[in-house]
Structures are given as C-alpha cells and as structure tokens.
Amino acid sequence: MPVYFCTGRRDYNVPFELVIDYLEKLRAPHKKIIWFDQSAHMPNFEESDMFCEFCISLLNEMAIL
C-alpha cells in the first residue's frame, strides 16, 4: 500500500526527523513525505490550500492508474 506523510517542518509533537527515520524503515511499494514548511502538527488546517492541492493531485494520479 502506498504511504504518504503530510508533515509540518515546525511540528514539535512529531519532529520531522522521526518521520524521516520511520519512512526509511517502512516497507511500502511507494512512500513519500510531503513537506509543509509553514506548518506544525496540522498542515491540513495551517496550509489548507497546499494540502488540498496535494490531495487533488493524488486523486488525479490514482485515476490515471
């Protein structure tokens, strides 16, 4: 199953270094971190436009497959 992490660079609840470490250990056919430079723990609210753009692009990408 593909795995996507939407991660805020200013997140102190889950520091991005831990996300990177976990992603490296995770076994998945496709895995990716989507960085939100102006966000902390809730990029879906803190950078909602960018988050929506990512979700729409992912849906469009899956529709092609």
CHARMM-style PDB file with segment names, atoms N, HN, CA, C and O in Angstrom:
ATOM      1  N   MET     1       0.835  -1.162   0.000  1.00  0.00      PROA
ATOM      2  CA  MET     1       0.000   0.000   0.000  1.00  0.00      PROA
ATOM      3  C   MET     1       0.888   1.236   0.000  1.00  0.00      PROA
ATOM      4  O   MET     1       1.836   1.303   0.782  1.00  0.00      PROA
ATOM      5  N   PRO     2       0.611   2.211  -0.850  1.00  0.00      PROA
ATOM      6  CA  PRO     2       1.387   3.461  -0.841  1.00  0.00      PROA
ATOM      7  C   PRO     2       1.174   4.220   0.468  1.00  0.00      PROA
ATOM      8  O   PRO     2       0.100   4.166   1.068  1.00  0.00      PROA
ATOM      9  N   VAL     3       2.214   4.925   0.894  1.00  0.00      PROA
ATOM     10  HN  VAL     3       3.086   4.969   0.406  1.00  0.00      PROA
ATOM     11  CA  VAL     3       2.166   5.666   2.150  1.00  0.00      PROA
ATOM     12  C   VAL     3       2.624   7.096   1.888  1.00  0.00      PROA
ATOM     13  O   VAL     3       3.660   7.328   1.264  1.00  0.00      PROA
ATOM     14  N   TYR     4       1.839   8.043   2.372  1.00  0.00      PROA
ATOM     15  HN  TYR     4       0.997   7.855   2.879  1.00  0.00      PROA
ATOM     16  CA  TYR     4       2.168   9.457   2.239  1.00  0.00      PROA
ATOM     17  C   TYR     4       2.096  10.096   3.626  1.00  0.00      PROA
ATOM     18  O   TYR     4       1.120   9.911   4.354  1.00  0.00      PROA
ATOM     19  N   PHE     5       3.119  10.834   3.977  1.00  0.00      PROA
ATOM     20  HN  PHE     5       3.912  10.983   3.386  1.00  0.00      PROA
ATOM     21  CA  PHE     5       3.128  11.586   5.230  1.00  0.00      PROA
ATOM     22  C   PHE     5       3.100  13.065   4.899  1.00  0.00      PROA
ATOM     23  O   PHE     5       4.009  13.576   4.244  1.00  0.00      PROA
ATOM     24  N   CYS     6       2.068  13.751   5.347  1.00  0.00      PROA
ATOM     25  HN  CYS     6       1.330  13.336   5.879  1.00  0.00      PROA
ATOM     26  CA  CYS     6       1.984  15.207   5.220  1.00  0.00      PROA
ATOM     27  C   CYS     6       2.539  15.767   6.518  1.00  0.00      PROA
ATOM     28  O   CYS     6       1.916  15.667   7.575  1.00  0.00      PROA
ATOM     29  N   THR     7       3.720  16.356   6.418  1.00  0.00      PROA
ATOM     30  HN  THR     7       4.226  16.437   5.560  1.00  0.00      PROA
ATOM     31  CA  THR     7       4.482  16.699   7.615  1.00  0.00      PROA
ATOM     32  C   THR     7       4.830  18.177   7.659  1.00  0.00      PROA
ATOM     33  O   THR     7       5.344  18.745   6.695  1.00  0.00      PROA
ATOM     34  N   GLY     8       4.539  18.781   8.793  1.00  0.00      PROA
ATOM     35  HN  GLY     8       4.122  18.320   9.576  1.00  0.00      PROA
ATOM     36  CA  GLY     8       4.930  20.174   9.004  1.00  0.00      PROA
ATOM     37  C   GLY     8       6.349  20.247   9.541  1.00  0.00      PROA
ATOM     38  O   GLY     8       6.701  19.526  10.474  1.00  0.00      PROA
ATOM     39  N   ARG     9       7.144  21.092   8.969  1.00  0.00      PROA
ATOM     40  HN  ARG     9       6.858  21.678   8.211  1.00  0.00      PROA
ATOM     41  CA  ARG     9       8.540  21.221   9.409  1.00  0.00      PROA
ATOM     42  C   ARG     9       8.655  21.795  10.820  1.00  0.00      PROA
ATOM     43  O   ARG     9       9.694  21.645  11.463  1.00  0.00      PROA
ATOM     44  N   ARG    10       7.605  22.447  11.307  1.00  0.00      PROA
ATOM     45  HN  ARG    10       6.761  22.569  10.785  1.00  0.00      PROA
ATOM     46  CA  ARG    10       7.631  23.058  12.640  1.00  0.00      PROA
ATOM     47  C   ARG    10       6.895  22.217  13.681  1.00  0.00      PROA
ATOM     48  O   ARG    10       6.540  22.709  14.752  1.00  0.00      PROA
ATOM     49  N   ASP    11       6.672  20.956  13.355  1.00  0.00      PROA
ATOM     50  HN  ASP    11       6.960  20.557  12.485  1.00  0.00      PROA
ATOM     51  CA  ASP    11       5.929  20.066  14.251  1.00  0.00      PROA
ATOM     52  C   ASP    11       6.818  19.627  15.409  1.00  0.00      PROA
ATOM     53  O   ASP    11       7.860  19.005  15.200  1.00  0.00      PROA
ATOM     54  N   TYR    12       6.401  19.955  16.633  1.00  0.00      PROA
ATOM     55  HN  TYR    12       5.555  20.460  16.803  1.00  0.00      PROA
ATOM     56  CA  TYR    12       7.149  19.533  17.815  1.00  0.00      PROA
ATOM     57  C   TYR    12       6.503  18.329  18.481  1.00  0.00      PROA
ATOM     58  O   TYR    12       7.098  17.735  19.380  1.00  0.00      PROA
ATOM     59  N   ASN    13       5.289  17.952  18.057  1.00  0.00      PROA
ATOM     60  HN  ASN    13       4.806  18.435  17.327  1.00  0.00      PROA
ATOM     61  CA  ASN    13       4.659  16.730  18.558  1.00  0.00      PROA
ATOM     62  C   ASN    13       5.290  15.505  17.914  1.00  0.00      PROA
ATOM     63  O   ASN    13       5.572  14.507  18.578  1.00  0.00      PROA
ATOM     64  N   VAL    14       5.504  15.603  16.613  1.00  0.00      PROA
ATOM     65  HN  VAL    14       5.275  16.414  16.074  1.00  0.00      PROA
ATOM     66  CA  VAL    14       6.174  14.542  15.858  1.00  0.00      PROA
ATOM     67  C   VAL    14       7.266  15.207  15.030  1.00  0.00      PROA
ATOM     68  O   VAL    14       7.019  15.585  13.884  1.00  0.00      PROA
ATOM     69  N   PRO    15       8.463  15.359  15.580  1.00  0.00      PROA
ATOM     70  CA  PRO    15       9.546  16.022  14.856  1.00  0.00      PROA
ATOM     71  C   PRO    15       9.824  15.353  13.507  1.00  0.00      PROA
ATOM     72  O   PRO    15       9.795  14.128  13.391  1.00  0.00      PROA
ATOM     73  N   PHE    16      10.093  16.174  12.497  1.00  0.00      PROA
ATOM     74  HN  PHE    16      10.117  17.169  12.592  1.00  0.00      PROA
ATOM     75  CA  PHE    16      10.263  15.632  11.154  1.00  0.00      PROA
ATOM     76  C   PHE    16      11.413  14.632  11.068  1.00  0.00      PROA
ATOM     77  O   PHE    16      11.410  13.772  10.187  1.00  0.00      PROA
ATOM     78  N   GLU    17      12.383  14.726  11.955  1.00  0.00      PROA
ATOM     79  HN  GLU    17      12.385  15.424  12.671  1.00  0.00      PROA
ATOM     80  CA  GLU    17      13.480  13.742  11.943  1.00  0.00      PROA
ATOM     81  C   GLU    17      12.947  12.329  12.221  1.00  0.00      PROA
ATOM     82  O   GLU    17      13.434  11.353  11.650  1.00  0.00      PROA
ATOM     83  N   LEU    18      11.958  12.233  13.089  1.00  0.00      PROA
ATOM     84  HN  LEU    18      11.563  13.026  13.552  1.00  0.00      PROA
ATOM     85  CA  LEU    18      11.356  10.930  13.377  1.00  0.00      PROA
ATOM     86  C   LEU    18      10.565  10.406  12.186  1.00  0.00      PROA
ATOM     87  O   LEU    18      10.549   9.205  11.919  1.00  0.00      PROA
ATOM     88  N   VAL    19       9.912  11.313  11.477  1.00  0.00      PROA
ATOM     89  HN  VAL    19       9.924  12.290  11.694  1.00  0.00      PROA
ATOM     90  CA  VAL    19       9.161  10.911  10.284  1.00  0.00      PROA
ATOM     91  C   VAL    19      10.122  10.352   9.237  1.00  0.00      PROA
ATOM     92  O   VAL    19       9.847   9.324   8.619  1.00  0.00      PROA
ATOM     93  N   ILE    20      11.240  11.027   9.044  1.00  0.00      PROA
ATOM     94  HN  ILE    20      11.464  11.862   9.546  1.00  0.00      PROA
ATOM     95  CA  ILE    20      12.248  10.561   8.081  1.00  0.00      PROA
ATOM     96  C   ILE    20      12.788   9.194   8.488  1.00  0.00      PROA
ATOM     97  O   ILE    20      12.889   8.298   7.650  1.00  0.00      PROA
ATOM     98  N   ASP    21      13.133   9.023   9.753  1.00  0.00      PROA
ATOM     99  HN  ASP    21      13.051   9.751  10.434  1.00  0.00      PROA
ATOM    100  CA  ASP    21      13.646   7.734  10.236  1.00  0.00      PROA
ATOM    101  C   ASP    21      12.625   6.615  10.026  1.00  0.00      PROA
ATOM    102  O   ASP    21      12.967   5.522   9.576  1.00  0.00      PROA
ATOM    103  N   TYR    22      11.374   6.908  10.359  1.00  0.00      PROA
ATOM    104  HN  TYR    22      11.096   7.796  10.725  1.00  0.00      PROA
ATOM    105  CA  TYR    22      10.329   5.889  10.211  1.00  0.00      PROA
ATOM    106  C   TYR    22      10.119   5.540   8.744  1.00  0.00      PROA
ATOM    107  O   TYR    22       9.979   4.366   8.400  1.00  0.00      PROA
ATOM    108  N   LEU    23      10.098   6.539   7.886  1.00  0.00      PROA
ATOM    109  HN  LEU    23      10.212   7.493   8.166  1.00  0.00      PROA
ATOM    110  CA  LEU    23       9.895   6.296   6.454  1.00  0.00      PROA
ATOM    111  C   LEU    23      11.007   5.419   5.887  1.00  0.00      PROA
ATOM    112  O   LEU    23      10.745   4.558   5.048  1.00  0.00      PROA
ATOM    113  N   GLU    24      12.230   5.624   6.330  1.00  0.00      PROA
ATOM    114  HN  GLU    24      12.442   6.324   7.012  1.00  0.00      PROA
ATOM    115  CA  GLU    24      13.348   4.815   5.850  1.00  0.00      PROA
ATOM    116  C   GLU    24      13.193   3.349   6.249  1.00  0.00      PROA
ATOM    117  O   GLU    24      13.639   2.462   5.520  1.00  0.00      PROA
ATOM    118  N   LYS    25      12.572   3.085   7.388  1.00  0.00      PROA
ATOM    119  HN  LYS    25      12.209   3.805   7.979  1.00  0.00      PROA
ATOM    120  CA  LYS    25      12.401   1.714   7.865  1.00  0.00      PROA
ATOM    121  C   LYS    25      11.140   1.056   7.321  1.00  0.00      PROA
ATOM    122  O   LYS    25      11.030  -0.170   7.320  1.00  0.00      PROA
ATOM    123  N   LEU    26      10.208   1.848   6.869  1.00  0.00      PROA
ATOM    124  HN  LEU    26      10.297   2.844   6.870  1.00  0.00      PROA
ATOM    125  CA  LEU    26       8.923   1.353   6.393  1.00  0.00      PROA
ATOM    126  C   LEU    26       9.075   0.657   5.048  1.00  0.00      PROA
ATOM    127  O   LEU    26       9.749   1.155   4.146  1.00  0.00      PROA
ATOM    128  N   ARG    27       8.440  -0.496   4.930  1.00  0.00      PROA
ATOM    129  HN  ARG    27       7.892  -0.901   5.662  1.00  0.00      PROA
ATOM    130  CA  ARG    27       8.436  -1.208   3.652  1.00  0.00      PROA
ATOM    131  C   ARG    27       7.106  -0.956   2.969  1.00  0.00      PROA
ATOM    132  O   ARG    27       6.052  -1.356   3.462  1.00  0.00      PROA
ATOM    133  N   ALA    28       7.169  -0.289   1.828  1.00  0.00      PROA
ATOM    134  HN  ALA    28       8.026   0.036   1.427  1.00  0.00      PROA
ATOM    135  CA  ALA    28       5.970   0.027   1.052  1.00  0.00      PROA
ATOM    136  C   ALA    28       6.380   0.184  -0.401  1.00  0.00      PROA
ATOM    137  O   ALA    28       7.506   0.594  -0.686  1.00  0.00      PROA
ATOM    138  N   PRO    29       5.472  -0.141  -1.333  1.00  0.00      PROA
ATOM    139  CA  PRO    29       5.827  -0.018  -2.752  1.00  0.00      PROA
ATOM    140  C   PRO    29       6.090   1.428  -3.176  1.00  0.00      PROA
ATOM    141  O   PRO    29       6.875   1.688  -4.087  1.00  0.00      PROA
ATOM    142  N   HSD    30       5.435   2.342  -2.514  1.00  0.00      PROA
ATOM    143  HN  HSD    30       4.797   2.131  -1.773  1.00  0.00      PROA
ATOM    144  CA  HSD    30       5.657   3.768  -2.787  1.00  0.00      PROA
ATOM    145  C   HSD    30       5.475   4.514  -1.474  1.00  0.00      PROA
ATOM    146  O   HSD    30       4.479   4.324  -0.776  1.00  0.00      PROA
ATOM    147  N   LYS    31       6.428   5.352  -1.144  1.00  0.00      PROA
ATOM    148  HN  LYS    31       7.237   5.507  -1.711  1.00  0.00      PROA
ATOM    149  CA  LYS    31       6.342   6.138   0.086  1.00  0.00      PROA
ATOM    150  C   LYS    31       6.932   7.510  -0.168  1.00  0.00      PROA
ATOM    151  O   LYS    31       7.901   7.665  -0.910  1.00  0.00      PROA
ATOM    152  N   LYS    32       6.320   8.505   0.469  1.00  0.00      PROA
ATOM    153  HN  LYS    32       5.532   8.379   1.072  1.00  0.00      PROA
ATOM    154  CA  LYS    32       6.738   9.876   0.192  1.00  0.00      PROA
ATOM    155  C   LYS    32       6.352  10.775   1.359  1.00  0.00      PROA
ATOM    156  O   LYS    32       5.316  10.582   1.996  1.00  0.00      PROA
ATOM    157  N   ILE    33       7.203  11.762   1.625  1.00  0.00      PROA
ATOM    158  HN  ILE    33       8.044  11.918   1.107  1.00  0.00      PROA
ATOM    159  CA  ILE    33       6.893  12.806   2.587  1.00  0.00      PROA
ATOM    160  C   ILE    33       6.525  14.061   1.803  1.00  0.00      PROA
ATOM    161  O   ILE    33       7.249  14.472   0.896  1.00  0.00      PROA
ATOM    162  N   ILE    34       5.408  14.655   2.156  1.00  0.00      PROA
ATOM    163  HN  ILE    34       4.820  14.320   2.892  1.00  0.00      PROA
ATOM    164  CA  ILE    34       5.004  15.922   1.578  1.00  0.00      PROA
ATOM    165  C   ILE    34       5.260  16.977   2.648  1.00  0.00      PROA
ATOM    166  O   ILE    34       4.623  16.980   3.701  1.00  0.00      PROA
ATOM    167  N   TRP    35       6.197  17.867   2.362  1.00  0.00      PROA
ATOM    168  HN  TRP    35       6.714  17.864   1.506  1.00  0.00      PROA
ATOM    169  CA  TRP    35       6.637  18.858   3.346  1.00  0.00      PROA
ATOM    170  C   TRP    35       5.768  20.105   3.311  1.00  0.00      PROA
ATOM    171  O   TRP    35       5.426  20.625   2.249  1.00  0.00      PROA
ATOM    172  N   PHE    36       5.423  20.565   4.503  1.00  0.00      PROA
ATOM    173  HN  PHE    36       5.700  20.142   5.366  1.00  0.00      PROA
ATOM    174  CA  PHE    36       4.698  21.810   4.676  1.00  0.00      PROA
ATOM    175  C   PHE    36       5.580  22.719   5.523  1.00  0.00      PROA
ATOM    176  O   PHE    36       5.657  22.573   6.743  1.00  0.00      PROA
ATOM    177  N   ASP    37       6.236  23.651   4.862  1.00  0.00      PROA
ATOM    178  HN  ASP    37       6.173  23.769   3.871  1.00  0.00      PROA
ATOM    179  CA  ASP    37       7.262  24.463   5.513  1.00  0.00      PROA
ATOM    180  C   ASP    37       6.710  25.458   6.533  1.00  0.00      PROA
ATOM    181  O   ASP    37       7.427  25.849   7.454  1.00  0.00      PROA
ATOM    182  N   GLN    38       5.472  25.867   6.390  1.00  0.00      PROA
ATOM    183  HN  GLN    38       4.889  25.549   5.642  1.00  0.00      PROA
ATOM    184  CA  GLN    38       4.892  26.867   7.294  1.00  0.00      PROA
ATOM    185  C   GLN    38       3.974  26.246   8.344  1.00  0.00      PROA
ATOM    186  O   GLN    38       3.238  26.966   9.018  1.00  0.00      PROA
ATOM    187  N   SER    39       4.005  24.931   8.491  1.00  0.00      PROA
ATOM    188  HN  SER    39       4.603  24.346   7.943  1.00  0.00      PROA
ATOM    189  CA  SER    39       3.073  24.236   9.377  1.00  0.00      PROA
ATOM    190  C   SER    39       3.774  23.554  10.531  1.00  0.00      PROA
ATOM    191  O   SER    39       4.977  23.295  10.512  1.00  0.00      PROA
ATOM    192  N   ALA    40       2.962  23.276  11.537  1.00  0.00      PROA
ATOM    193  HN  ALA    40       1.985  23.486  11.552  1.00  0.00      PROA
ATOM    194  CA  ALA    40       3.413  22.469  12.669  1.00  0.00      PROA
ATOM    195  C   ALA    40       2.713  21.114  12.567  1.00  0.00      PROA
ATOM    196  O   ALA    40       2.956  20.370  11.616  1.00  0.00      PROA
ATOM    197  N   HSD    41       1.861  20.786  13.515  1.00  0.00      PROA
ATOM    198  HN  HSD    41       1.664  21.390  14.287  1.00  0.00      PROA
ATOM    199  CA  HSD    41       1.275  19.453  13.594  1.00  0.00      PROA
ATOM    200  C   HSD    41       0.034  19.268  12.717  1.00  0.00      PROA
ATOM    201  O   HSD    41      -0.397  18.135  12.500  1.00  0.00      PROA
ATOM    202  N   MET    42      -0.541  20.347  12.215  1.00  0.00      PROA
ATOM    203  HN  MET    42      -0.191  21.267  12.392  1.00  0.00      PROA
ATOM    204  CA  MET    42      -1.795  20.224  11.474  1.00  0.00      PROA
ATOM    205  C   MET    42      -1.742  20.948  10.134  1.00  0.00      PROA
ATOM    206  O   MET    42      -2.426  21.956   9.952  1.00  0.00      PROA
ATOM    207  N   PRO    43      -0.939  20.450   9.192  1.00  0.00      PROA
ATOM    208  CA  PRO    43      -0.825  21.143   7.910  1.00  0.00      PROA
ATOM    209  C   PRO    43      -2.137  21.213   7.138  1.00  0.00      PROA
ATOM    210  O   PRO    43      -2.317  22.101   6.305  1.00  0.00      PROA
ATOM    211  N   ASN    44      -3.058  20.283   7.406  1.00  0.00      PROA
ATOM    212  HN  ASN    44      -2.912  19.562   8.083  1.00  0.00      PROA
ATOM    213  CA  ASN    44      -4.342  20.328   6.706  1.00  0.00      PROA
ATOM    214  C   ASN    44      -5.143  21.577   7.082  1.00  0.00      PROA
ATOM    215  O   ASN    44      -6.012  21.997   6.318  1.00  0.00      PROA
ATOM    216  N   PHE    45      -4.867  22.177   8.243  1.00  0.00      PROA
ATOM    217  HN  PHE    45      -4.161  21.836   8.864  1.00  0.00      PROA
ATOM    218  CA  PHE    45      -5.504  23.434   8.639  1.00  0.00      PROA
ATOM    219  C   PHE    45      -4.565  24.630   8.444  1.00  0.00      PROA
ATOM    220  O   PHE    45      -5.001  25.712   8.052  1.00  0.00      PROA
ATOM    221  N   GLU    46      -3.289  24.426   8.719  1.00  0.00      PROA
ATOM    222  HN  GLU    46      -2.935  23.547   9.038  1.00  0.00      PROA
ATOM    223  CA  GLU    46      -2.327  25.532   8.703  1.00  0.00      PROA
ATOM    224  C   GLU    46      -1.922  25.950   7.292  1.00  0.00      PROA
ATOM    225  O   GLU    46      -1.617  27.118   7.053  1.00  0.00      PROA
ATOM    226  N   GLU    47      -1.919  25.011   6.371  1.00  0.00      PROA
ATOM    227  HN  GLU    47      -2.167  24.062   6.565  1.00  0.00      PROA
ATOM    228  CA  GLU    47      -1.660  25.301   4.951  1.00  0.00      PROA
ATOM    229  C   GLU    47      -2.695  24.563   4.126  1.00  0.00      PROA
ATOM    230  O   GLU    47      -2.369  23.720   3.291  1.00  0.00      PROA
ATOM    231  N   SER    48      -3.942  24.897   4.378  1.00  0.00      PROA
ATOM    232  HN  SER    48      -4.207  25.582   5.056  1.00  0.00      PROA
ATOM    233  CA  SER    48      -5.049  24.139   3.794  1.00  0.00      PROA
ATOM    234  C   SER    48      -5.059  24.156   2.264  1.00  0.00      PROA
ATOM    235  O   SER    48      -5.415  23.152   1.647  1.00  0.00      PROA
ATOM    236  N   ASP    49      -4.678  25.266   1.642  1.00  0.00      PROA
ATOM    237  HN  ASP    49      -4.388  26.082   2.144  1.00  0.00      PROA
ATOM    238  CA  ASP    49      -4.659  25.311   0.174  1.00  0.00      PROA
ATOM    239  C   ASP    49      -3.657  24.314  -0.388  1.00  0.00      PROA
ATOM    240  O   ASP    49      -3.973  23.563  -1.311  1.00  0.00      PROA
ATOM    241  N   MET    50      -2.468  24.305   0.159  1.00  0.00      PROA
ATOM    242  HN  MET    50      -2.211  24.915   0.909  1.00  0.00      PROA
ATOM    243  CA  MET    50      -1.440  23.375  -0.309  1.00  0.00      PROA
ATOM    244  C   MET    50      -1.851  21.918  -0.027  1.00  0.00      PROA
ATOM    245  O   MET    50      -1.615  21.031  -0.847  1.00  0.00      PROA
ATOM    246  N   PHE    51      -2.462  21.687   1.132  1.00  0.00      PROA
ATOM    247  HN  PHE    51      -2.654  22.408   1.798  1.00  0.00      PROA
ATOM    248  CA  PHE    51      -2.916  20.341   1.478  1.00  0.00      PROA
ATOM    249  C   PHE    51      -3.986  19.863   0.490  1.00  0.00      PROA
ATOM    250  O   PHE    51      -3.946  18.723   0.028  1.00  0.00      PROA
ATOM    251  N   CYS    52      -4.928  20.729   0.175  1.00  0.00      PROA
ATOM    252  HN  CYS    52      -4.961  21.655   0.551  1.00  0.00      PROA
ATOM    253  CA  CYS    52      -5.973  20.376  -0.796  1.00  0.00      PROA
ATOM    254  C   CYS    52      -5.379  20.101  -2.175  1.00  0.00      PROA
ATOM    255  O   CYS    52      -5.790  19.162  -2.857  1.00  0.00      PROA
ATOM    256  N   GLU    53      -4.420  20.917  -2.578  1.00  0.00      PROA
ATOM    257  HN  GLU    53      -4.086  21.679  -2.024  1.00  0.00      PROA
ATOM    258  CA  GLU    53      -3.758  20.699  -3.871  1.00  0.00      PROA
ATOM    259  C   GLU    53      -3.082  19.330  -3.912  1.00  0.00      PROA
ATOM    260  O   GLU    53      -3.160  18.627  -4.919  1.00  0.00      PROA
ATOM    261  N   PHE    54      -2.423  18.954  -2.821  1.00  0.00      PROA
ATOM    262  HN  PHE    54      -2.361  19.525  -2.003  1.00  0.00      PROA
ATOM    263  CA  PHE    54      -1.793  17.639  -2.768  1.00  0.00      PROA
ATOM    264  C   PHE    54      -2.844  16.540  -2.890  1.00  0.00      PROA
ATOM    265  O   PHE    54      -2.667  15.599  -3.663  1.00  0.00      PROA
ATOM    266  N   CYS    55      -3.930  16.651  -2.135  1.00  0.00      PROA
ATOM    267  HN  CYS    55      -4.074  17.415  -1.507  1.00  0.00      PROA
ATOM    268  CA  CYS    55      -4.962  15.607  -2.165  1.00  0.00      PROA
ATOM    269  C   CYS    55      -5.574  15.474  -3.554  1.00  0.00      PROA
ATOM    270  O   CYS    55      -5.788  14.362  -4.036  1.00  0.00      PROA
ATOM    271  N   ILE    56      -5.854  16.593  -4.193  1.00  0.00      PROA
ATOM    272  HN  ILE    56      -5.680  17.496  -3.801  1.00  0.00      PROA
ATOM    273  CA  ILE    56      -6.432  16.556  -5.540  1.00  0.00      PROA
ATOM    274  C   ILE    56      -5.441  15.954  -6.533  1.00  0.00      PROA
ATOM    275  O   ILE    56      -5.827  15.154  -7.386  1.00  0.00      PROA
ATOM    276  N   SER    57      -4.168  16.331  -6.427  1.00  0.00      PROA
ATOM    277  HN  SER    57      -3.855  16.980  -5.734  1.00  0.00      PROA
ATOM    278  CA  SER    57      -3.165  15.774  -7.346  1.00  0.00      PROA
ATOM    279  C   SER    57      -3.016  14.270  -7.144  1.00  0.00      PROA
ATOM    280  O   SER    57      -2.809  13.530  -8.106  1.00  0.00      PROA
ATOM    281  N   LEU    58      -3.118  13.819  -5.903  1.00  0.00      PROA
ATOM    282  HN  LEU    58      -3.286  14.421  -5.121  1.00  0.00      PROA
ATOM    283  CA  LEU    58      -3.025  12.388  -5.617  1.00  0.00      PROA
ATOM    284  C   LEU    58      -4.228  11.646  -6.205  1.00  0.00      PROA
ATOM    285  O   LEU    58      -4.071  10.571  -6.784  1.00  0.00      PROA
ATOM    286  N   LEU    59      -5.403  12.205  -6.060  1.00  0.00      PROA
ATOM    287  HN  LEU    59      -5.531  13.078  -5.590  1.00  0.00      PROA
ATOM    288  CA  LEU    59      -6.610  11.594  -6.655  1.00  0.00      PROA
ATOM    289  C   LEU    59      -6.499  11.539  -8.165  1.00  0.00      PROA
ATOM    290  O   LEU    59      -6.846  10.529  -8.778  1.00  0.00      PROA
ATOM    291  N   ASN    60      -6.016  12.623  -8.776  1.00  0.00      PROA
ATOM    292  HN  ASN    60      -5.734  13.443  -8.278  1.00  0.00      PROA
ATOM    293  CA  ASN    60      -5.832  12.635 -10.238  1.00  0.00      PROA
ATOM    294  C   ASN    60      -4.811  11.598 -10.675  1.00  0.00      PROA
ATOM    295  O   ASN    60      -4.994  10.924 -11.689  1.00  0.00      PROA
ATOM    296  N   GLU    61      -3.746  11.473  -9.915  1.00  0.00      PROA
ATOM    297  HN  GLU    61      -3.597  12.020  -9.092  1.00  0.00      PROA
ATOM    298  CA  GLU    61      -2.699  10.489 -10.231  1.00  0.00      PROA
ATOM    299  C   GLU    61      -3.256   9.076 -10.145  1.00  0.00      PROA
ATOM    300  O   GLU    61      -2.953   8.243 -10.999  1.00  0.00      PROA
ATOM    301  N   MET    62      -4.059   8.794  -9.137  1.00  0.00      PROA
ATOM    302  HN  MET    62      -4.305   9.471  -8.444  1.00  0.00      PROA
ATOM    303  CA  MET    62      -4.628   7.469  -8.973  1.00  0.00      PROA
ATOM    304  C   MET    62      -5.660   7.159 -10.041  1.00  0.00      PROA
ATOM    305  O   MET    62      -5.826   6.000 -10.421  1.00  0.00      PROA
ATOM    306  N   ALA    63      -6.351   8.167 -10.526  1.00  0.00      PROA
ATOM    307  HN  ALA    63      -6.216   9.108 -10.217  1.00  0.00      PROA
ATOM    308  CA  ALA    63      -7.347   7.967 -11.576  1.00  0.00      PROA
ATOM    309  C   ALA    63      -6.685   7.512 -12.876  1.00  0.00      PROA
ATOM    310  O   ALA    63      -7.283   6.785 -13.670  1.00  0.00      PROA
ATOM    311  N   ILE    64      -5.441   7.951 -13.080  1.00  0.00      PROA
ATOM    312  HN  ILE    64      -4.956   8.541 -12.436  1.00  0.00      PROA
ATOM    313  CA  ILE    64      -4.702   7.572 -14.283  1.00  0.00      PROA
ATOM    314  C   ILE    64      -4.269   6.108 -14.211  1.00  0.00      PROA
ATOM    315  O   ILE    64      -4.210   5.422 -15.232  1.00  0.00      PROA
ATOM    316  N   LEU    65      -3.970   5.638 -13.012  1.00  0.00      PROA
ATOM    317  HN  LEU    65      -4.018   6.196 -12.183  1.00  0.00      PROA
ATOM    318  CA  LEU    65      -3.509   4.262 -12.840  1.00  0.00      PROA
ATOM    319  C   LEU    65      -4.635   3.338 -13.051  1.00  0.00      PROA
ATOM    320  OT1 LEU    65      -4.464   2.123 -12.953  1.00  0.00      PROA
TER     321      LEU     65
END
